[in-house]
Each structure stands twice: as structure tokens, then as C-alpha cells.
Amino acid sequence: MSNLASLSAFHGLAVPGRFGKGGGKGGGDAGVTLAERTGLGLATVAVRKDQDDGLKAAVREAYGLDLPEGSTLAQGKDVLFIGTGPGQWLAVSATLQNEALAEDLTDRLNGLASISDQSSGRAVIRVSGPRAREVLAKGLAIDLDPRVFGPGSAVTSTISHMGVLVWRDGEAESYDIALFRSVAGSFWGWLTSSAAPVGYEVVTTS
């Protein structure tokens, strides 16, 4: 039996602790909190030709949601769907972990959509806290004002020339960012440099 285990995309980088402005004991509250969302199931879903209505009905029956149109998200039973383009979505699940999500989608949406597992190719990091919007605005060329980019919003964009998918699932001042694992080191460098002036805390998630 293999003893191989998947390493975090930020292995050796995301060390728990308090850093930047006010780091160390007695430094006050951190402006942002950084937490990698580990163990998520991630999969792309693309509708097949002439199967739009069938796919919508199948997703509604299987996951209890209406597929979002445009750059928005919809939360259903165990699975979050994020619109990434015409007829395309990123599915995210904390309960159907790793490749289990793609397997479940393939089984339930057989013949209606093309499914591609992204769990080992992408990482997701959550940036939250009272200064989160300020930090992300340094590299994300979109308006993050909550009146424009509020809960339920999503966008495919770039940060420091790295492709990202950013969404808000409803939590106040909390942003989830999906990126390719191959740029995790560069992204972490940008993120921590941008967060250092306001102070940041790195935490682990289960």
C-alpha cells in the first residue's frame, strides 16, 4: 500500500503565526487572516451541445440548486457552483473531497456535461478580515466595493499576472481565491508582501 500523501500547495510557506505590522506578542489584531482551504473537491463542469435544459434539471435534482448564470455562485446540497463562462462552472465541495466530487458529478450528470477534476491542480486560499478588501485591491483590477462585489459574486481575473478565480460565499469581508498550484509560491509571495503593512495571521484549516 502506498504511503504517499498530497502536500499542500503552500507547504513550507504558509507557516501558522502572526506576521507583518504588529507581528509577535502584543501586536494587536491582524488586518487579514490567510487560510488555505485544504481537502476541497474541485471540478470544472462544461455543458455539452444541446444539453442546457437537461443539465439544469439534473443539477437541480442532484444538488438542489439552479445553475448560476454569469459570474455568480449558487450553493446547494454539498456543492457550490461558480459561473466561470458561458455554459461553464467550477464546482467546489468541502464534503465530496478531492476526486470524489468529479466522480459524483460524472455519475449524476452523465452525458450532459464534460467533467474535469481540478482538485490536484488548483489551490484555494481564503483571505478574510477587516483589511482584506484593501489588500486584494493592490493586485486585483476589479471594484471590490461590496455594493458591486457583494456576497454571491465571483470573477475570473488576474493578480500580479497570475490567473485567479475570486468569489464571496456570503461571509463578511471574506474572499476565496482559486489558483493553479504551479503559481502558489509566487502568489504567496505577492499576498504576504501586500498584507504585511496591515499585519496578517496565517491559520490552518481541517
Backbone as JSON Lines, residues from 0, in Angstrom:
{"i":0,"aa":"M","n":[0.85,-1.2,0.0],"ca":[0.0,0.0,0.0],"c":[0.88,1.24,0.0]}
{"i":1,"aa":"S","n":[0.52,2.2,-0.85],"ca":[1.32,3.42,-0.95],"c":[1.14,4.3,0.28]}
{"i":2,"aa":"N","n":[2.22,4.92,0.71],"ca":[2.18,5.85,1.83],"c":[2.28,7.29,1.37]}
{"i":3,"aa":"L","n":[2.13,7.49,0.04],"ca":[2.23,8.83,-0.49],"c":[1.05,9.67,-0.03]}
{"i":4,"aa":"A","n":[1.33,10.92,0.32],"ca":[0.28,11.84,0.75],"c":[0.42,13.15,-0.02]}
{"i":5,"aa":"S","n":[-0.7,13.74,-0.34],"ca":[-0.7,15.0,-1.07],"c":[-0.24,16.14,-0.15]}
{"i":6,"aa":"L","n":[0.71,16.92,-0.64],"ca":[1.19,18.06,0.12],"c":[0.39,19.31,-0.22]}
{"i":7,"aa":"S","n":[0.27,20.19,0.73],"ca":[-0.36,21.48,0.49],"c":[0.39,22.23,-0.59]}
{"i":8,"aa":"A","n":[-0.35,22.99,-1.4],"ca":[0.29,23.82,-2.41],"c":[1.2,24.86,-1.78]}
{"i":9,"aa":"F","n":[0.93,25.19,-0.51],"ca":[1.72,26.19,0.21],"c":[2.6,25.55,1.28]}
{"i":10,"aa":"H","n":[2.96,24.29,1.06],"ca":[3.81,23.56,2.01],"c":[5.14,24.31,2.19]}
{"i":11,"aa":"G","n":[5.49,24.56,3.44],"ca":[6.72,25.27,3.75],"c":[6.6,26.79,3.65]}
{"i":12,"aa":"L","n":[5.46,27.27,3.19],"ca":[5.25,28.71,3.05],"c":[4.24,29.23,4.07]}
{"i":13,"aa":"A","n":[3.09,28.57,4.11],"ca":[2.01,29.02,5.0],"c":[2.24,28.51,6.41]}
{"i":14,"aa":"V","n":[3.17,29.12,7.09],"ca":[3.51,28.73,8.46],"c":[2.59,29.48,9.43]}
{"i":15,"aa":"P","n":[1.84,28.78,10.27],"ca":[0.93,29.46,11.19],"c":[1.65,30.48,12.06]}
{"i":16,"aa":"G","n":[1.02,31.61,12.25],"ca":[1.61,32.65,13.1],"c":[1.14,34.03,12.68]}
{"i":17,"aa":"R","n":[1.67,35.02,13.37],"ca":[1.31,36.42,13.16],"c":[2.51,37.13,12.56]}
{"i":18,"aa":"F","n":[2.3,37.82,11.43],"ca":[3.41,38.41,10.69],"c":[3.07,39.83,10.25]}
{"i":19,"aa":"G","n":[4.1,40.52,9.75],"ca":[3.9,41.87,9.26],"c":[3.73,42.87,10.38]}
{"i":20,"aa":"K","n":[3.02,43.95,10.13],"ca":[2.83,45.01,11.1],"c":[2.22,44.45,12.38]}
{"i":21,"aa":"G","n":[2.87,44.76,13.5],"ca":[2.35,44.3,14.78],"c":[2.58,42.83,15.05]}
{"i":22,"aa":"G","n":[3.45,42.18,14.26],"ca":[3.7,40.77,14.47],"c":[4.29,40.5,15.84]}
{"i":23,"aa":"G","n":[4.06,39.28,16.32],"ca":[4.57,38.9,17.63],"c":[3.58,39.23,18.72]}
{"i":24,"aa":"K","n":[3.99,39.04,19.95],"ca":[3.1,39.24,21.08],"c":[2.76,40.72,21.27]}
{"i":25,"aa":"G","n":[1.51,40.97,21.63],"ca":[1.08,42.33,21.92],"c":[0.98,43.21,20.7]}
{"i":26,"aa":"G","n":[0.89,42.61,19.52],"ca":[0.85,43.4,18.29],"c":[-0.53,43.82,17.87]}
{"i":27,"aa":"G","n":[-1.56,43.46,18.61],"ca":[-2.91,43.82,18.22],"c":[-3.48,42.86,17.2]}
{"i":28,"aa":"D","n":[-4.68,43.16,16.76],"ca":[-5.35,42.28,15.8],"c":[-4.73,42.41,14.42]}
{"i":29,"aa":"A","n":[-4.71,41.29,13.7],"ca":[-4.2,41.3,12.33],"c":[-5.23,41.92,11.4]}
{"i":30,"aa":"G","n":[-4.74,42.6,10.37],"ca":[-5.64,43.19,9.4],"c":[-6.33,42.15,8.54]}
{"i":31,"aa":"V","n":[-5.61,41.04,8.24],"ca":[-6.19,39.97,7.44],"c":[-5.77,38.62,8.01]}
{"i":32,"aa":"T","n":[-6.57,37.63,7.71],"ca":[-6.27,36.25,8.06],"c":[-6.18,35.44,6.78]}
{"i":33,"aa":"L","n":[-5.14,34.62,6.67],"ca":[-4.9,33.8,5.48],"c":[-5.03,32.33,5.86]}
{"i":34,"aa":"A","n":[-5.86,31.6,5.13],"ca":[-6.06,30.18,5.43],"c":[-6.27,29.41,4.14]}
{"i":35,"aa":"E","n":[-5.4,28.43,3.9],"ca":[-5.62,27.56,2.75],"c":[-6.81,26.64,3.06]}
{"i":36,"aa":"R","n":[-7.7,26.49,2.1],"ca":[-8.83,25.58,2.25],"c":[-8.41,24.22,1.7]}
{"i":37,"aa":"T","n":[-7.98,23.36,2.58],"ca":[-7.43,22.07,2.17],"c":[-8.52,21.02,2.04]}
{"i":38,"aa":"G","n":[-8.26,20.01,1.22],"ca":[-9.16,18.88,1.08],"c":[-10.4,19.12,0.26]}
{"i":39,"aa":"L","n":[-10.5,20.28,-0.38],"ca":[-11.69,20.57,-1.18],"c":[-11.75,19.7,-2.43]}
{"i":40,"aa":"G","n":[-12.96,19.36,-2.84],"ca":[-13.17,18.79,-4.15],"c":[-13.38,19.94,-5.13]}
{"i":41,"aa":"L","n":[-12.66,19.91,-6.24],"ca":[-12.77,20.96,-7.26],"c":[-12.92,20.29,-8.63]}
{"i":42,"aa":"A","n":[-13.86,20.76,-9.41],"ca":[-14.05,20.18,-10.74],"c":[-14.69,21.2,-11.66]}
{"i":43,"aa":"T","n":[-14.25,21.21,-12.92],"ca":[-14.89,22.07,-13.91],"c":[-16.04,21.29,-14.55]}
{"i":44,"aa":"V","n":[-17.11,22.04,-14.86],"ca":[-18.31,21.47,-15.49],"c":[-18.61,22.29,-16.73]}
{"i":45,"aa":"A","n":[-18.69,21.64,-17.89],"ca":[-18.99,22.33,-19.14],"c":[-20.15,21.61,-19.82]}
{"i":46,"aa":"V","n":[-21.21,22.36,-20.09],"ca":[-22.39,21.74,-20.7],"c":[-22.06,21.22,-22.1]}
{"i":47,"aa":"R","n":[-22.63,20.08,-22.44],"ca":[-22.44,19.53,-23.79],"c":[-23.47,20.11,-24.74]}
{"i":48,"aa":"K","n":[-23.21,19.98,-26.01],"ca":[-24.05,20.6,-27.03],"c":[-25.51,20.18,-26.89]}
{"i":49,"aa":"D","n":[-26.38,21.19,-26.86],"ca":[-27.84,20.99,-26.82],"c":[-28.32,20.31,-25.55]}
{"i":50,"aa":"Q","n":[-27.54,20.37,-24.48],"ca":[-27.93,19.72,-23.23],"c":[-28.18,20.72,-22.1]}
{"i":51,"aa":"D","n":[-28.37,21.98,-22.46],"ca":[-28.54,23.03,-21.44],"c":[-29.7,22.73,-20.49]}
{"i":52,"aa":"D","n":[-30.86,22.48,-21.04],"ca":[-32.03,22.24,-20.2],"c":[-31.89,20.97,-19.38]}
{"i":53,"aa":"G","n":[-31.34,19.94,-20.01],"ca":[-31.15,18.68,-19.29],"c":[-30.17,18.81,-18.14]}
{"i":54,"aa":"L","n":[-29.11,19.58,-18.37],"ca":[-28.11,19.77,-17.32],"c":[-28.7,20.56,-16.16]}
{"i":55,"aa":"K","n":[-29.44,21.61,-16.46],"ca":[-30.06,22.41,-15.4],"c":[-30.98,21.55,-14.54]}
{"i":56,"aa":"A","n":[-31.77,20.72,-15.2],"ca":[-32.71,19.86,-14.46],"c":[-31.96,18.83,-13.62]}
{"i":57,"aa":"A","n":[-30.9,18.25,-14.17],"ca":[-30.14,17.24,-13.44],"c":[-29.43,17.83,-12.23]}
{"i":58,"aa":"V","n":[-28.87,19.03,-12.38],"ca":[-28.2,19.69,-11.26],"c":[-29.21,20.05,-10.18]}
{"i":59,"aa":"R","n":[-30.37,20.52,-10.59],"ca":[-31.42,20.87,-9.62],"c":[-31.84,19.63,-8.82]}
{"i":60,"aa":"E","n":[-32.0,18.51,-9.5],"ca":[-32.42,17.29,-8.82],"c":[-31.31,16.73,-7.92]}
{"i":61,"aa":"A","n":[-30.08,16.76,-8.41],"ca":[-28.97,16.15,-7.67],"c":[-28.47,17.0,-6.52]}
{"i":62,"aa":"Y","n":[-28.41,18.32,-6.73],"ca":[-27.74,19.19,-5.75],"c":[-28.63,20.29,-5.18]}
{"i":63,"aa":"G","n":[-29.88,20.34,-5.64],"ca":[-30.84,21.28,-5.05],"c":[-30.55,22.74,-5.31]}
{"i":64,"aa":"L","n":[-30.09,23.06,-6.53],"ca":[-29.82,24.47,-6.86],"c":[-30.06,24.7,-8.34]}
{"i":65,"aa":"D","n":[-30.24,25.96,-8.68],"ca":[-30.31,26.38,-10.08],"c":[-28.94,26.86,-10.48]}
{"i":66,"aa":"L","n":[-28.42,26.32,-11.58],"ca":[-27.1,26.72,-12.03],"c":[-27.03,28.24,-12.2]}
{"i":67,"aa":"P","n":[-26.02,28.87,-11.65],"ca":[-25.91,30.34,-11.78],"c":[-25.6,30.75,-13.2]}
{"i":68,"aa":"E","n":[-26.13,31.89,-13.59],"ca":[-25.83,32.45,-14.89],"c":[-24.92,33.65,-14.69]}
{"i":69,"aa":"G","n":[-23.86,33.71,-15.46],"ca":[-22.89,34.8,-15.31],"c":[-21.96,34.54,-14.14]}
{"i":70,"aa":"S","n":[-21.26,35.58,-13.73],"ca":[-20.24,35.47,-12.69],"c":[-20.87,35.57,-11.3]}
{"i":71,"aa":"T","n":[-21.62,34.54,-10.96],"ca":[-22.24,34.44,-9.64],"c":[-22.08,33.02,-9.16]}
{"i":72,"aa":"L","n":[-22.54,32.76,-7.93],"ca":[-22.43,31.41,-7.41],"c":[-23.76,30.97,-6.81]}
{"i":73,"aa":"A","n":[-23.91,29.66,-6.69],"ca":[-25.11,29.08,-6.09],"c":[-24.7,27.91,-5.21]}
{"i":74,"aa":"Q","n":[-25.17,27.9,-3.98],"ca":[-24.84,26.85,-3.02],"c":[-25.99,25.86,-2.93]}
{"i":75,"aa":"G","n":[-25.69,24.58,-3.1],"ca":[-26.69,23.54,-2.97],"c":[-26.27,22.51,-1.95]}
{"i":76,"aa":"K","n":[-26.83,21.31,-2.06],"ca":[-26.5,20.24,-1.14],"c":[-25.08,19.76,-1.41]}
{"i":77,"aa":"D","n":[-24.18,20.09,-0.54],"ca":[-22.78,19.64,-0.57],"c":[-21.92,20.32,-1.62]}
{"i":78,"aa":"V","n":[-22.5,20.98,-2.61],"ca":[-21.71,21.51,-3.73],"c":[-22.05,22.96,-4.01]}
{"i":79,"aa":"L","n":[-21.0,23.75,-4.26],"ca":[-21.13,25.14,-4.69],"c":[-20.75,25.21,-6.16]}
{"i":80,"aa":"F","n":[-21.6,25.86,-6.97],"ca":[-21.3,26.05,-8.38],"c":[-21.01,27.52,-8.63]}
{"i":81,"aa":"I","n":[-19.91,27.81,-9.32],"ca":[-19.48,29.18,-9.62],"c":[-19.43,29.35,-11.13]}
{"i":82,"aa":"G","n":[-20.16,30.33,-11.65],"ca":[-20.12,30.58,-13.08],"c":[-18.78,31.15,-13.51]}
{"i":83,"aa":"T","n":[-18.16,30.52,-14.51],"ca":[-16.85,30.98,-14.98],"c":[-16.86,31.38,-16.44]}
{"i":84,"aa":"G","n":[-17.97,31.15,-17.14],"ca":[-18.08,31.49,-18.55],"c":[-19.37,30.91,-19.09]}
{"i":85,"aa":"P","n":[-19.74,31.22,-20.33],"ca":[-20.97,30.67,-20.9],"c":[-20.96,29.14,-20.88]}
{"i":86,"aa":"G","n":[-21.92,28.55,-20.16],"ca":[-22.02,27.1,-20.1],"c":[-20.91,26.42,-19.33]}
{"i":87,"aa":"Q","n":[-20.21,27.17,-18.46],"ca":[-19.09,26.61,-17.7],"c":[-19.15,27.04,-16.24]}
{"i":88,"aa":"W","n":[-18.77,26.1,-15.38],"ca":[-18.79,26.36,-13.95],"c":[-17.62,25.65,-13.27]}
{"i":89,"aa":"L","n":[-17.22,26.19,-12.11],"ca":[-16.32,25.46,-11.22],"c":[-17.17,24.97,-10.06]}
{"i":90,"aa":"A","n":[-17.14,23.67,-9.82],"ca":[-17.86,23.08,-8.69],"c":[-16.88,22.91,-7.54]}
{"i":91,"aa":"V","n":[-17.33,23.26,-6.34],"ca":[-16.49,23.21,-5.14],"c":[-17.26,22.49,-4.04]}
{"i":92,"aa":"S","n":[-16.58,21.58,-3.34],"ca":[-17.23,20.87,-2.25],"c":[-16.26,20.59,-1.12]}
{"i":93,"aa":"A","n":[-16.73,20.83,0.11],"ca":[-15.93,20.51,1.29],"c":[-16.24,19.11,1.8]}
{"i":94,"aa":"T","n":[-17.34,18.52,1.34],"ca":[-17.73,17.18,1.81],"c":[-17.37,16.09,0.8]}
{"i":95,"aa":"L","n":[-17.51,16.39,-0.48],"ca":[-17.05,15.47,-1.53],"c":[-15.63,15.87,-1.86]}
{"i":96,"aa":"Q","n":[-14.7,15.36,-1.08],"ca":[-13.34,15.86,-1.13],"c":[-12.52,15.26,-2.27]}
{"i":97,"aa":"N","n":[-11.56,16.06,-2.73],"ca":[-10.62,15.64,-3.76],"c":[-11.36,15.08,-4.97]}
{"i":98,"aa":"E","n":[-10.94,13.92,-5.5],"ca":[-11.54,13.41,-6.73],"c":[-12.96,12.89,-6.55]}
{"i":99,"aa":"A","n":[-13.44,12.77,-5.32],"ca":[-14.8,12.29,-5.08],"c":[-15.84,13.21,-5.71]}
{"i":100,"aa":"L","n":[-15.57,14.49,-5.77],"ca":[-16.52,15.43,-6.36],"c":[-16.67,15.16,-7.85]}
{"i":101,"aa":"A","n":[-15.55,15.06,-8.58],"ca":[-15.63,14.8,-10.02],"c":[-16.33,13.48,-10.3]}
{"i":102,"aa":"E","n":[-16.08,12.49,-9.46],"ca":[-16.74,11.18,-9.65],"c":[-18.24,11.3,-9.44]}
{"i":103,"aa":"D","n":[-18.65,12.07,-8.44],"ca":[-20.07,12.24,-8.17],"c":[-20.74,13.02,-9.3]}
{"i":104,"aa":"L","n":[-20.09,14.07,-9.77],"ca":[-20.63,14.86,-10.87],"c":[-20.77,14.01,-12.14]}
{"i":105,"aa":"T","n":[-19.75,13.22,-12.42],"ca":[-19.79,12.37,-13.61],"c":[-20.94,11.38,-13.53]}
{"i":106,"aa":"D","n":[-21.15,10.82,-12.37],"ca":[-22.22,9.84,-12.19],"c":[-23.59,10.49,-12.34]}
{"i":107,"aa":"R","n":[-23.78,11.66,-11.76],"ca":[-25.09,12.3,-11.74],"c":[-25.4,13.08,-13.02]}
{"i":108,"aa":"L","n":[-24.37,13.55,-13.71],"ca":[-24.57,14.38,-14.89],"c":[-24.11,13.68,-16.16]}
{"i":109,"aa":"N","n":[-24.11,12.38,-16.14],"ca":[-23.6,11.57,-17.24],"c":[-24.25,11.95,-18.58]}
{"i":110,"aa":"G","n":[-23.41,12.29,-19.55],"ca":[-23.89,12.61,-20.88],"c":[-24.35,14.04,-21.07]}
{"i":111,"aa":"L","n":[-24.47,14.79,-19.99],"ca":[-24.98,16.16,-20.07],"c":[-23.88,17.2,-19.98]}
{"i":112,"aa":"A","n":[-22.76,16.86,-19.37],"ca":[-21.67,17.81,-19.19],"c":[-20.33,17.09,-19.21]}
{"i":113,"aa":"S","n":[-19.3,17.82,-19.58],"ca":[-17.94,17.31,-19.51],"c":[-17.36,17.74,-18.16]}
{"i":114,"aa":"I","n":[-16.85,16.76,-17.43],"ca":[-16.34,17.0,-16.07],"c":[-14.83,16.79,-16.06]}
{"i":115,"aa":"S","n":[-14.12,17.7,-15.41],"ca":[-12.67,17.57,-15.27],"c":[-12.26,17.84,-13.83]}
{"i":116,"aa":"D","n":[-11.64,16.86,-13.19],"ca":[-11.18,17.02,-11.81],"c":[-10.07,18.05,-11.75]}
{"i":117,"aa":"Q","n":[-10.21,19.01,-10.83],"ca":[-9.21,20.06,-10.65],"c":[-8.6,20.04,-9.25]}
{"i":118,"aa":"S","n":[-8.93,19.03,-8.48],"ca":[-8.54,19.01,-7.06],"c":[-7.03,18.99,-6.85]}
{"i":119,"aa":"S","n":[-6.31,18.32,-7.73],"ca":[-4.86,18.24,-7.57],"c":[-4.14,19.32,-8.36]}
{"i":120,"aa":"G","n":[-4.87,20.09,-9.15],"ca":[-4.24,21.1,-9.98],"c":[-4.41,22.52,-9.49]}
{"i":121,"aa":"R","n":[-5.36,22.72,-8.56],"ca":[-5.61,24.07,-8.06],"c":[-5.58,24.1,-6.55]}
{"i":122,"aa":"A","n":[-5.33,25.27,-6.04],"ca":[-5.36,25.5,-4.59],"c":[-6.35,26.62,-4.33]}
{"i":123,"aa":"V","n":[-6.92,26.63,-3.12],"ca":[-7.85,27.69,-2.74],"c":[-7.39,28.26,-1.41]}
{"i":124,"aa":"I","n":[-7.28,29.57,-1.38],"ca":[-6.9,30.25,-0.15],"c":[-7.96,31.27,0.2]}
{"i":125,"aa":"R","n":[-8.29,31.37,1.48],"ca":[-9.28,32.32,1.96],"c":[-8.58,33.51,2.6]}
{"i":126,"aa":"V","n":[-8.93,34.69,2.13],"ca":[-8.42,35.94,2.67],"c":[-9.59,36.65,3.35]}
{"i":127,"aa":"S","n":[-9.49,36.85,4.66],"ca":[-10.59,37.44,5.4],"c":[-10.06,38.47,6.38]}
{"i":128,"aa":"G","n":[-10.98,39.22,6.97],"ca":[-10.6,40.22,7.96],"c":[-10.95,41.63,7.51]}
{"i":129,"aa":"P","n":[-10.84,42.59,8.41],"ca":[-11.28,43.96,8.13],"c":[-10.49,44.68,7.04]}
{"i":130,"aa":"R","n":[-9.27,44.21,6.73],"ca":[-8.45,44.88,5.71],"c":[-8.3,44.02,4.45]}
{"i":131,"aa":"A","n":[-9.1,42.95,4.34],"ca":[-8.97,42.02,3.22],"c":[-9.17,42.71,1.88]}
{"i":132,"aa":"R","n":[-10.22,43.53,1.79],"ca":[-10.5,44.22,0.52],"c":[-9.35,45.14,0.14]}
{"i":133,"aa":"E","n":[-8.8,45.82,1.12],"ca":[-7.68,46.74,0.87],"c":[-6.46,45.99,0.32]}
{"i":134,"aa":"V","n":[-6.17,44.83,0.91],"ca":[-5.01,44.04,0.47],"c":[-5.22,43.53,-0.95]}
{"i":135,"aa":"L","n":[-6.37,42.97,-1.25],"ca":[-6.61,42.4,-2.58],"c":[-6.67,43.48,-3.65]}
{"i":136,"aa":"A","n":[-7.14,44.65,-3.28],"ca":[-7.24,45.74,-4.25],"c":[-5.87,46.17,-4.79]}
{"i":137,"aa":"K","n":[-4.8,45.79,-4.11],"ca":[-3.46,46.14,-4.58],"c":[-3.09,45.38,-5.85]}
{"i":138,"aa":"G","n":[-3.76,44.26,-6.11],"ca":[-3.39,43.49,-7.29],"c":[-4.56,43.05,-8.15]}
{"i":139,"aa":"L","n":[-5.78,43.2,-7.65],"ca":[-6.95,42.73,-8.37],"c":[-7.64,43.91,-9.04]}
{"i":140,"aa":"A","n":[-7.68,43.91,-10.36],"ca":[-8.16,45.07,-11.11],"c":[-9.69,45.03,-11.29]}
{"i":141,"aa":"I","n":[-10.42,44.88,-10.19],"ca":[-11.87,44.96,-10.23],"c":[-12.33,45.78,-9.02]}
{"i":142,"aa":"D","n":[-13.55,46.26,-9.08],"ca":[-14.11,47.03,-7.98],"c":[-14.63,46.07,-6.92]}
{"i":143,"aa":"L","n":[-13.98,46.06,-5.76],"ca":[-14.36,45.16,-4.67],"c":[-15.33,45.79,-3.68]}
{"i":144,"aa":"D","n":[-15.81,46.98,-4.0],"ca":[-16.8,47.61,-3.13],"c":[-17.98,46.64,-2.96]}
{"i":145,"aa":"P","n":[-18.42,46.38,-1.73],"ca":[-19.49,45.4,-1.5],"c":[-20.79,45.73,-2.22]}
{"i":146,"aa":"R","n":[-20.98,46.97,-2.63],"ca":[-22.16,47.31,-3.4],"c":[-22.05,46.78,-4.82]}
{"i":147,"aa":"V","n":[-20.83,46.48,-5.25],"ca":[-20.58,45.94,-6.59],"c":[-20.24,44.46,-6.52]}
{"i":148,"aa":"F","n":[-19.33,44.12,-5.61],"ca":[-18.85,42.74,-5.47],"c":[-19.27,42.24,-4.09]}
{"i":149,"aa":"G","n":[-20.54,41.97,-3.95],"ca":[-21.08,41.55,-2.66],"c":[-21.13,40.04,-2.52]}
{"i":150,"aa":"P","n":[-21.71,39.55,-1.44],"ca":[-21.86,38.11,-1.24],"c":[-22.57,37.46,-2.44]}
{"i":151,"aa":"G","n":[-22.03,36.33,-2.89],"ca":[-22.58,35.65,-4.05],"c":[-21.93,36.05,-5.36]}
{"i":152,"aa":"S","n":[-20.97,36.99,-5.31],"ca":[-20.28,37.44,-6.51],"c":[-19.06,36.58,-6.79]}
{"i":153,"aa":"A","n":[-18.66,36.55,-8.05],"ca":[-17.46,35.81,-8.46],"c":[-16.86,36.51,-9.67]}
{"i":154,"aa":"V","n":[-15.55,36.34,-9.87],"ca":[-14.9,36.93,-11.03],"c":[-13.66,36.11,-11.39]}
{"i":155,"aa":"T","n":[-13.44,35.96,-12.68],"ca":[-12.2,35.38,-13.2],"c":[-11.32,36.53,-13.62]}
{"i":156,"aa":"S","n":[-10.12,36.62,-13.04],"ca":[-9.27,37.78,-13.3],"c":[-7.81,37.37,-13.12]}
{"i":157,"aa":"T","n":[-6.96,38.36,-12.91],"ca":[-5.54,38.11,-12.64],"c":[-5.1,38.94,-11.44]}
{"i":158,"aa":"I","n":[-4.13,38.41,-10.73],"ca":[-3.45,39.13,-9.66],"c":[-1.96,38.99,-9.92]}
{"i":159,"aa":"S","n":[-1.3,40.11,-10.11],"ca":[0.13,40.1,-10.4],"c":[0.46,39.14,-11.54]}
{"i":160,"aa":"H","n":[-0.34,39.19,-12.6],"ca":[-0.17,38.4,-13.82],"c":[-0.46,36.91,-13.62]}
{"i":161,"aa":"M","n":[-1.09,36.54,-12.52],"ca":[-1.45,35.14,-12.27],"c":[-2.97,34.99,-12.33]}
{"i":162,"aa":"G","n":[-3.43,34.01,-13.09],"ca":[-4.85,33.8,-13.23],"c":[-5.49,33.33,-11.93]}
{"i":163,"aa":"V","n":[-6.63,33.93,-11.57],"ca":[-7.32,33.57,-10.34],"c":[-8.83,33.58,-10.58]}
{"i":164,"aa":"L","n":[-9.52,32.84,-9.75],"ca":[-10.98,32.91,-9.64],"c":[-11.28,33.33,-8.21]}
{"i":165,"aa":"V","n":[-11.98,34.44,-8.06],"ca":[-12.27,35.0,-6.75],"c":[-13.77,34.98,-6.52]}
{"i":166,"aa":"W","n":[-14.19,34.55,-5.33],"ca":[-15.62,34.59,-5.04],"c":[-15.86,34.87,-3.56]}
{"i":167,"aa":"R","n":[-17.08,35.35,-3.29],"ca":[-17.53,35.6,-1.92],"c":[-18.72,34.69,-1.66]}
{"i":168,"aa":"D","n":[-18.63,33.87,-0.62],"ca":[-19.71,32.91,-0.35],"c":[-20.7,33.42,0.69]}
{"i":169,"aa":"G","n":[-20.57,34.69,1.07],"ca":[-21.54,35.26,1.98],"c":[-20.96,35.76,3.29]}
{"i":170,"aa":"E","n":[-19.77,35.31,3.64],"ca":[-19.16,35.75,4.88],"c":[-18.65,37.18,4.74]}
{"i":171,"aa":"A","n":[-18.82,37.96,5.79],"ca":[-18.39,39.36,5.75],"c":[-16.88,39.47,5.57]}
{"i":172,"aa":"E","n":[-16.48,40.31,4.62],"ca":[-15.06,40.57,4.37],"c":[-14.26,39.27,4.24]}
{"i":173,"aa":"S","n":[-14.76,38.35,3.45],"ca":[-14.07,37.08,3.23],"c":[-14.1,36.76,1.74]}
{"i":174,"aa":"Y","n":[-12.92,36.43,1.2],"ca":[-12.78,36.15,-0.22],"c":[-12.05,34.83,-0.4]}
{"i":175,"aa":"D","n":[-12.59,33.95,-1.24],"ca":[-11.9,32.72,-1.59],"c":[-11.25,32.9,-2.96]}
{"i":176,"aa":"I","n":[-10.02,32.43,-3.09],"ca":[-9.25,32.62,-4.31],"c":[-8.72,31.26,-4.77]}
{"i":177,"aa":"A","n":[-9.11,30.85,-5.97],"ca":[-8.61,29.61,-6.55],"c":[-7.54,29.95,-7.59]}
{"i":178,"aa":"L","n":[-6.43,29.22,-7.55],"ca":[-5.33,29.46,-8.47],"c":[-4.66,28.14,-8.77]}
{"i":179,"aa":"F","n":[-3.88,28.11,-9.84],"ca":[-3.16,26.9,-10.18],"c":[-2.03,26.66,-9.18]}
{"i":180,"aa":"R","n":[-1.85,25.42,-8.79],"ca":[-0.82,25.08,-7.82],"c":[0.57,25.51,-8.28]}
{"i":181,"aa":"S","n":[0.79,25.53,-9.6],"ca":[2.12,25.84,-10.13],"c":[2.56,27.26,-9.81]}
{"i":182,"aa":"V","n":[1.61,28.15,-9.49],"ca":[1.99,29.54,-9.17],"c":[1.78,29.84,-7.68]}
{"i":183,"aa":"A","n":[1.56,28.81,-6.88],"ca":[1.27,29.03,-5.45],"c":[2.38,29.8,-4.75]}
{"i":184,"aa":"G","n":[3.63,29.46,-5.04],"ca":[4.75,30.15,-4.38],"c":[4.8,31.62,-4.74]}
{"i":185,"aa":"S","n":[4.64,31.93,-6.02],"ca":[4.66,33.33,-6.45],"c":[3.47,34.09,-5.88]}
{"i":186,"aa":"F","n":[2.3,33.44,-5.86],"ca":[1.12,34.11,-5.32],"c":[1.28,34.38,-3.83]}
{"i":187,"aa":"W","n":[1.82,33.41,-3.1],"ca":[2.01,33.6,-1.66],"c":[2.97,34.76,-1.4]}
{"i":188,"aa":"G","n":[3.99,34.88,-2.21],"ca":[4.93,35.99,-2.05],"c":[4.23,37.33,-2.25]}
{"i":189,"aa":"W","n":[3.39,37.41,-3.3],"ca":[2.66,38.66,-3.53],"c":[1.69,38.94,-2.38]}
{"i":190,"aa":"L","n":[0.96,37.92,-1.96],"ca":[-0.07,38.11,-0.95],"c":[0.52,38.55,0.39]}
{"i":191,"aa":"T","n":[1.58,37.91,0.83],"ca":[2.16,38.26,2.12],"c":[2.84,39.63,2.08]}
{"i":192,"aa":"S","n":[3.44,39.98,0.94],"ca":[4.02,41.32,0.82],"c":[2.94,42.39,0.86]}
{"i":193,"aa":"S","n":[1.81,42.11,0.23],"ca":[0.71,43.07,0.21],"c":[0.03,43.18,1.57]}
{"i":194,"aa":"A","n":[0.03,42.08,2.32],"ca":[-0.64,42.07,3.61],"c":[0.24,42.54,4.75]}
{"i":195,"aa":"A","n":[1.55,42.53,4.57],"ca":[2.47,42.88,5.66],"c":[2.2,44.25,6.27]}
{"i":196,"aa":"P","n":[1.9,45.29,5.48],"ca":[1.68,46.61,6.09],"c":[0.48,46.68,7.03]}
{"i":197,"aa":"V","n":[-0.49,45.78,6.88],"ca":[-1.66,45.79,7.77],"c":[-1.59,44.68,8.8]}
{"i":198,"aa":"G","n":[-0.58,43.82,8.7],"ca":[-0.45,42.68,9.6],"c":[-1.33,41.53,9.16]}
{"i":199,"aa":"Y","n":[-0.78,40.32,9.17],"ca":[-1.58,39.16,8.77],"c":[-1.29,37.97,9.67]}
{"i":200,"aa":"E","n":[-2.32,37.14,9.81],"ca":[-2.21,35.91,10.58],"c":[-2.47,34.72,9.66]}
{"i":201,"aa":"V","n":[-1.59,33.75,9.71],"ca":[-1.75,32.53,8.94],"c":[-2.32,31.46,9.86]}
{"i":202,"aa":"V","n":[-3.42,30.85,9.45],"ca":[-4.06,29.81,10.26],"c":[-4.21,28.57,9.42]}
{"i":203,"aa":"T","n":[-4.36,27.43,10.08],"ca":[-4.57,26.17,9.38],"c":[-6.03,25.81,9.42]}
{"i":204,"aa":"T","n":[-6.47,25.05,8.42],"ca":[-7.84,24.57,8.38],"c":[-7.82,23.06,8.32]}
{"i":205,"aa":"S","n":[-8.94,22.45,8.75],"ca":[-9.01,20.99,8.73],"c":[-9.44,20.51,7.36]}
